[in-house]
Amino acid sequence: MDYLITGLPRSRTAWLANYLTVGSSFCYHEGLKDCFDIGDLRMMKKAPYTGNSDSSAVFFIDEMKSLFPDMKIVVIDRNYQDVLNSLEKDYAGPYTRYLVAATKTSKEYTQSHYPHLLVKFKDINRRLDEITEYCIPSEEITESRKKMLLDLKVEVSKNSYEKVGVLVKDKLKELLAYA
């Protein structure tokens, strides 16, 4: 992985994966859900620049940085209560609050332990050029592509949240054991 976009759930990671899949860059959305082991990420290289836009990645940040020491990290900073409100509307489960809190703690760990570009959720659109330059410096995303994507609402279906892979599922079980 050359770059990682992460933060709390419902922080436009799916939209950013679409945005950064251009030219010589391919960005997975929740690429970890297809992994049995963190090492599987090494086989996911699809382009000169390959990234992952994934909220669950914060649970594996040490392992990912060990595998990809030059991986750049973008942390999307969204208000905790706004995330809960968004999730509870359509995606709530019995452990939603706990999992979002665990993600928040892991996000804060990432911010304190690794160099990163911090982008406030409300500033994403204004900072798209900076995100592009940071993650895929040799690519230029045209204004027409930006405009087209800014007009789209990209959301993950509820079914997608139920199709969590073995690696993430095992981490969630581990976290829930402490709930």
C-alpha positions as CSV (number, residue, x, y, z in Angstrom):
1,M,0.0,0.0,0.0
2,D,1.3,3.4,-0.9
3,Y,-1.4,5.4,1.0
4,L,-4.2,4.9,3.5
5,I,-7.3,7.0,4.1
6,T,-8.8,6.4,7.5
7,G,-11.0,7.8,10.2
8,L,-14.3,7.1,11.8
9,P,-17.0,5.3,9.8
10,R,-19.2,7.5,7.7
11,S,-16.3,9.8,6.9
12,R,-16.5,9.7,3.1
13,T,-14.0,6.8,2.7
14,A,-16.1,5.3,-0.1
15,W,-16.2,8.6,-1.9
16,L,-12.5,9.2,-1.5
17,A,-11.7,5.7,-2.8
18,N,-13.6,6.6,-6.0
19,Y,-11.9,10.0,-6.2
20,L,-8.4,8.5,-5.9
21,T,-8.9,5.7,-8.4
22,V,-7.7,7.6,-11.4
23,G,-4.8,7.2,-13.9
24,S,-1.9,5.3,-12.2
25,S,-3.8,5.1,-8.9
26,F,-6.2,2.4,-7.6
27,C,-7.8,2.9,-4.2
28,Y,-9.7,0.1,-2.5
29,H,-12.6,0.8,-0.3
30,E,-12.4,-1.3,2.8
31,G,-9.7,-3.5,1.2
32,L,-9.1,-5.3,4.5
33,K,-12.5,-7.0,4.4
34,D,-11.1,-9.2,1.6
35,C,-8.0,-10.2,3.7
36,F,-7.5,-13.4,5.8
37,D,-4.2,-12.1,7.1
38,I,-2.7,-8.6,7.1
39,G,0.0,-9.9,4.8
40,D,-2.6,-10.3,2.0
41,L,-2.3,-6.6,1.4
42,R,1.0,-7.2,-0.3
43,M,-0.8,-9.0,-3.1
44,M,-3.3,-6.3,-3.7
45,K,-1.1,-4.0,-5.6
46,K,-3.1,-3.0,-8.7
47,A,-1.4,0.1,-10.0
48,P,1.8,2.2,-9.5
49,Y,-0.1,3.9,-6.6
50,T,-2.3,1.6,-4.6
51,G,-4.2,2.7,-1.6
52,N,-6.9,1.7,0.8
53,S,-9.7,4.0,2.1
54,D,-10.9,2.1,5.2
55,S,-12.1,3.0,8.7
56,S,-11.2,-0.4,10.1
57,A,-7.5,0.1,9.1
58,V,-6.9,2.0,12.3
59,F,-7.1,-1.3,14.1
60,F,-4.2,-2.6,12.1
61,I,-2.0,0.5,11.7
62,D,1.1,-0.9,13.3
63,E,1.0,-4.0,11.2
64,M,0.4,-2.0,8.0
65,K,3.2,0.4,8.7
66,S,5.5,-2.5,9.4
67,L,4.6,-4.0,6.0
68,F,4.6,-0.6,4.2
69,P,6.9,1.7,6.1
70,D,6.6,4.5,3.4
71,M,2.8,4.3,3.4
72,K,1.3,7.8,3.6
73,I,-1.7,8.2,6.0
74,V,-4.6,10.6,5.6
75,V,-6.8,10.8,8.7
76,I,-10.3,12.2,8.2
77,D,-11.5,13.9,11.4
78,R,-15.3,13.7,11.8
79,N,-17.2,14.6,14.9
80,Y,-17.9,11.5,17.0
81,Q,-21.6,12.4,17.7
82,D,-22.2,13.1,14.0
83,V,-20.9,9.7,13.1
84,L,-23.1,8.0,15.7
85,N,-26.1,9.9,14.4
86,S,-25.4,8.9,10.9
87,L,-24.8,5.2,11.8
88,E,-27.8,4.9,14.0
89,K,-30.1,6.2,11.3
90,D,-29.3,3.3,8.9
91,Y,-26.7,0.9,10.2
92,A,-27.1,0.6,13.9
93,G,-26.4,-2.7,15.7
94,P,-26.1,-3.7,19.3
95,Y,-22.4,-2.7,19.5
96,T,-22.4,0.4,17.2
97,R,-21.5,2.8,20.0
98,Y,-18.7,0.6,21.3
99,L,-17.2,-0.1,17.9
100,V,-17.2,3.6,17.0
101,A,-15.6,4.4,20.3
102,A,-12.9,1.7,19.7
103,T,-12.4,3.2,16.2
104,K,-12.0,6.7,17.7
105,T,-9.4,5.5,20.2
106,S,-7.5,3.7,17.4
107,K,-7.7,6.8,15.2
108,E,-6.2,8.9,18.0
109,Y,-3.4,6.3,18.4
110,T,-2.7,6.6,14.7
111,Q,-2.5,10.4,14.9
112,S,-0.2,10.3,17.9
113,H,2.2,7.6,16.6
114,Y,2.5,8.2,12.8
115,P,3.1,11.1,10.4
116,H,-0.2,11.9,8.7
117,L,-2.2,14.5,6.9
118,L,-5.2,15.5,9.0
119,V,-8.3,16.6,7.2
120,K,-11.4,17.8,8.9
121,F,-14.5,16.2,7.5
122,K,-16.1,19.5,6.6
123,D,-12.9,20.5,4.7
124,I,-12.6,17.5,2.4
125,N,-13.9,19.2,-0.7
126,R,-11.7,22.3,-0.1
127,R,-8.6,20.1,0.4
128,L,-9.0,17.7,-2.5
129,D,-5.9,19.0,-4.3
130,E,-3.8,18.6,-1.1
131,I,-5.0,15.1,-0.6
132,T,-4.2,14.2,-4.2
133,E,-0.7,15.7,-4.0
134,Y,0.0,13.9,-0.7
135,C,-1.3,10.4,-1.9
136,I,-0.6,10.4,-5.6
137,P,1.8,13.2,-6.4
138,S,2.3,12.4,-10.0
139,E,-1.4,12.4,-10.8
140,E,-3.6,15.3,-11.6
141,I,-7.4,15.0,-11.1
142,T,-9.2,17.2,-13.6
143,E,-11.7,19.8,-12.5
144,S,-14.4,18.0,-14.6
145,R,-13.8,14.7,-12.7
146,K,-13.9,16.5,-9.4
147,K,-17.1,18.2,-10.3
148,M,-18.7,15.0,-11.5
149,L,-17.8,13.2,-8.2
150,L,-18.8,16.1,-6.0
151,D,-22.3,15.8,-7.5
152,L,-22.5,12.1,-6.5
153,K,-23.5,10.7,-3.1
154,V,-21.4,7.6,-2.7
155,E,-22.7,5.3,0.1
156,V,-22.0,1.7,1.1
157,S,-25.0,-0.5,1.2
158,K,-26.2,-1.9,4.5
159,N,-25.4,-5.4,3.2
160,S,-21.8,-4.5,2.7
161,Y,-21.4,-3.9,6.5
162,E,-22.5,-7.5,7.0
163,K,-19.9,-8.9,4.6
164,V,-16.9,-8.2,6.8
165,G,-13.9,-10.5,6.1
166,V,-12.1,-12.9,8.4
167,L,-9.3,-10.5,9.4
168,V,-11.7,-7.7,10.4
169,K,-14.2,-10.0,11.9
170,D,-11.6,-11.6,14.2
171,K,-10.4,-8.1,15.3
172,L,-14.0,-7.1,16.0
173,K,-14.6,-10.2,18.1
174,E,-11.4,-9.4,20.0
175,L,-12.6,-5.9,20.7
176,L,-16.2,-7.0,21.6
177,A,-14.8,-9.4,24.1
178,Y,-13.9,-6.3,26.2
179,A,-17.4,-4.7,25.8
